[in-house]
Amino acid sequence: MITAQIGQKAPLLPVSDWVQGGPVNFDQLSGRVVLVEVFQLNCPGCFLYSLPEAVDLYQRYFDHGLSVLGVATAFEDFDKNNLDNLIRLIENGDVVGETQLMLGRQGKLIAGRLPYRIPFPVAMDRLHKRQADVDHDEILAFINDRISNFEQQPEIYQQQIRQQVQDYLQSLAYHAETFELFDLKGTPSHILVDKQGLLRDCAFGGYADLEARVLGLLRE
């Protein structure tokens, strides 16, 4: 799969189901800045930090030209990160797995449910069941994205890491298309598209300058 490139036209989000709002995509949002919040349902950090921030940005800047879309993806824990649980989240505020445990411990739930609703359109990433064994190139690409100077490490270390990565990748029953198309590294992740539909950023984890980056794009 050819991955999206910063500064190039953003490819359309290949989602399977719009659970709330939509269907909507980059080609329908020309002239607006678009923030795509990519999360997993079994991801406490997504619900503690990134989703509340996305809701806040949506509420404050929608009228100034910002559109926000949510995409629930799945690169692990497929029994929890799935369409049924996404529907329950949107309809009832139900959370699952580690998200439920962490938010419960921190007193972030009301009657066991999320105390806020997600106001923007939300979709489920399109998943494909893995059909073939993991090949050498896939293993090496995964490693090189995460370990610098891997080929300069001792051979025994390389063998151990290659085997661990092979075992991990083979444990993944599905490919998540949006996740792979934008070459994301985990969740939460943020995708930013400017008013001309160009991909301006893909970031994994905490994004301290997200609001400043959004404001900069709105001013362009």
C-alpha positions as CSV (number, residue, x, y, z in Angstrom):
1,M,0.0,0.0,0.0
2,I,1.3,3.5,-0.9
3,T,1.3,5.6,2.2
4,A,0.1,9.2,2.5
5,Q,2.8,11.8,2.2
6,I,3.1,15.1,4.1
7,G,2.5,18.0,1.7
8,Q,0.6,15.9,-0.8
9,K,-3.1,15.6,-1.3
10,A,-4.6,13.7,1.6
11,P,-6.1,10.3,0.5
12,L,-9.7,9.8,1.5
13,L,-10.2,8.0,4.8
14,P,-11.0,4.3,4.0
15,V,-13.5,3.7,6.8
16,S,-16.1,0.9,7.0
17,D,-19.0,2.4,9.0
18,W,-20.1,5.9,10.1
19,V,-21.5,5.4,13.6
20,Q,-22.3,9.0,14.1
21,G,-22.6,11.8,11.5
22,G,-21.2,11.3,8.0
23,P,-20.5,9.9,5.6
24,V,-18.0,12.8,5.2
25,N,-14.5,12.9,3.9
26,F,-11.7,15.3,2.9
27,D,-13.1,16.0,-0.5
28,Q,-16.4,17.3,1.1
29,L,-14.5,19.6,3.5
30,S,-12.6,21.8,1.0
31,G,-11.9,25.2,2.5
32,R,-11.9,23.9,6.1
33,V,-9.1,22.6,8.2
34,V,-9.7,19.0,9.2
35,L,-8.4,17.3,12.3
36,V,-8.8,13.5,12.4
37,E,-8.6,12.0,15.8
38,V,-7.5,8.3,15.5
39,F,-8.2,6.3,18.6
40,Q,-8.7,2.8,19.9
41,L,-11.5,1.9,22.3
42,N,-9.1,0.0,24.5
43,C,-6.8,3.0,24.9
44,P,-7.0,4.8,28.2
45,G,-4.8,7.7,27.0
46,C,-7.1,8.3,24.1
47,F,-10.0,9.0,26.5
48,L,-8.1,10.7,29.2
49,Y,-6.3,13.2,26.9
50,S,-6.7,13.3,23.2
51,L,-10.5,12.8,22.8
52,P,-11.3,15.5,25.4
53,E,-8.8,17.8,23.6
54,A,-10.4,17.1,20.2
55,V,-13.9,17.8,21.7
56,D,-12.6,21.1,23.1
57,L,-11.0,22.2,19.8
58,Y,-14.2,21.2,17.9
59,Q,-16.4,23.3,20.3
60,R,-14.1,26.4,20.1
61,Y,-13.1,26.4,16.5
62,F,-15.8,24.8,14.4
63,D,-17.4,28.1,13.6
64,H,-13.9,29.4,12.6
65,G,-13.4,26.7,10.0
66,L,-12.2,23.6,11.8
67,S,-13.9,20.2,11.2
68,V,-13.1,17.3,13.4
69,L,-13.6,13.6,12.5
70,G,-13.1,10.6,14.8
71,V,-11.8,7.3,13.5
72,A,-11.8,4.2,15.8
73,T,-9.0,1.9,14.6
74,A,-7.8,-1.5,15.7
75,F,-4.2,-2.8,15.5
76,E,-4.5,-5.1,18.5
77,D,-7.1,-6.3,21.1
78,F,-9.6,-6.9,18.3
79,D,-12.1,-8.3,20.8
80,K,-12.4,-4.8,22.3
81,N,-11.5,-2.5,19.5
82,N,-14.5,-3.3,17.3
83,L,-17.6,-1.9,15.7
84,D,-20.0,-3.2,18.3
85,N,-18.2,-1.5,21.2
86,L,-17.9,1.7,19.1
87,I,-21.6,1.8,18.7
88,R,-22.1,1.3,22.5
89,L,-19.7,4.2,23.1
90,I,-21.5,6.6,20.9
91,E,-25.0,5.6,21.9
92,N,-24.5,5.1,25.6
93,G,-21.1,6.3,26.6
94,D,-20.0,2.7,27.4
95,V,-16.2,2.1,27.6
96,V,-14.3,-1.2,27.7
97,G,-11.2,-2.9,28.9
98,E,-8.2,-0.9,30.1
99,T,-10.1,2.3,29.3
100,Q,-12.9,1.4,31.7
101,L,-10.4,0.3,34.4
102,M,-8.2,3.4,34.2
103,L,-11.0,6.0,33.9
104,G,-12.8,4.3,36.8
105,R,-9.8,4.4,39.0
106,Q,-9.4,8.1,38.3
107,G,-13.0,8.9,38.9
108,K,-13.6,9.9,35.3
109,L,-16.8,7.9,34.8
110,I,-20.3,8.6,35.9
111,A,-22.4,5.5,36.6
112,G,-19.7,3.6,34.8
113,R,-20.0,5.7,31.6
114,L,-18.1,8.4,29.9
115,P,-19.3,11.8,31.3
116,Y,-19.1,13.6,27.9
117,R,-20.4,12.8,24.4
118,I,-18.3,13.0,21.3
119,P,-20.0,15.7,19.2
120,F,-18.3,15.2,15.8
121,P,-18.7,12.5,13.2
122,V,-17.2,9.1,14.2
123,A,-16.4,6.1,12.0
124,M,-14.8,2.7,12.3
125,D,-11.6,2.0,10.4
126,R,-11.9,-0.5,7.6
127,L,-10.3,-3.8,8.7
128,H,-9.1,-6.6,6.5
129,K,-8.4,-10.1,7.8
130,R,-4.8,-11.1,7.3
131,Q,-4.5,-13.6,4.4
132,A,-0.8,-14.3,4.3
133,D,2.2,-15.0,6.6
134,V,4.4,-12.1,7.6
135,D,7.3,-11.6,5.2
136,H,10.8,-10.4,5.8
137,D,10.3,-7.0,4.3
138,E,7.3,-6.3,6.6
139,I,9.3,-7.4,9.6
140,L,12.3,-5.2,8.7
141,A,10.1,-2.2,7.9
142,F,8.4,-2.5,11.3
143,I,11.8,-2.7,13.1
144,N,13.5,0.2,11.1
145,D,10.6,2.5,12.0
146,R,11.2,1.9,15.7
147,I,14.9,1.1,16.2
148,S,17.6,3.3,14.8
149,N,20.8,1.7,13.5
150,F,19.3,-1.8,13.9
151,E,21.6,-3.4,11.4
152,Q,24.6,-2.2,13.4
153,Q,23.4,-4.1,16.5
154,P,24.9,-7.5,17.4
155,E,23.6,-10.4,15.4
156,I,22.1,-12.2,18.3
157,Y,20.1,-9.1,19.3
158,Q,18.9,-8.7,15.7
159,Q,17.7,-12.3,15.6
160,Q,15.8,-11.9,18.9
161,I,14.1,-8.7,17.7
162,R,13.2,-10.2,14.3
163,Q,11.6,-13.2,16.0
164,Q,9.7,-11.0,18.5
165,V,8.4,-8.8,15.7
166,Q,7.5,-11.8,13.6
167,D,5.5,-13.3,16.5
168,Y,3.8,-10.0,17.2
169,L,2.8,-9.3,13.6
170,Q,1.5,-12.8,13.1
171,S,-0.7,-12.3,16.1
172,L,-2.5,-9.5,14.4
173,A,-5.6,-11.0,12.8
174,Y,-6.5,-7.8,10.9
175,H,-5.0,-4.9,9.0
176,A,-6.6,-1.5,9.7
177,E,-6.6,0.4,6.5
178,T,-6.6,4.0,7.7
179,F,-4.0,3.2,10.3
180,E,-1.7,1.8,7.6
181,L,-2.5,4.3,4.9
182,F,-1.3,7.2,7.1
183,D,1.6,5.1,8.5
184,L,0.5,5.7,12.1
185,K,2.6,4.3,14.9
186,G,-0.1,3.8,17.6
187,T,-3.0,5.6,19.3
188,P,-3.9,8.3,19.9
189,S,-2.8,9.8,16.6
190,H,-3.7,13.0,14.9
191,I,-4.0,13.7,11.2
192,L,-4.1,17.4,10.0
193,V,-5.3,18.4,6.6
194,D,-5.3,22.0,5.4
195,K,-8.0,24.0,3.6
196,Q,-6.6,22.9,0.2
197,G,-6.9,19.2,1.2
198,L,-3.1,18.8,1.7
199,L,-1.8,16.5,4.4
200,R,0.1,18.7,6.8
201,D,0.8,16.4,9.8
202,C,0.5,12.9,11.3
203,A,1.5,12.7,14.9
204,F,1.4,9.8,17.4
205,G,0.9,10.4,21.2
206,G,0.9,13.7,23.0
207,Y,0.8,16.7,20.7
208,A,1.6,19.7,22.9
209,D,1.3,22.2,20.0
210,L,-1.9,20.8,18.5
211,E,-4.0,23.9,19.2
212,A,-1.2,26.2,17.9
213,R,-0.9,24.1,14.7
214,V,-4.7,24.2,14.1
215,L,-4.8,28.0,14.6
216,G,-1.9,28.4,12.2
217,L,-3.7,26.4,9.5
218,L,-7.0,28.3,10.1
219,R,-5.1,31.6,9.5
220,E,-3.7,30.4,6.1
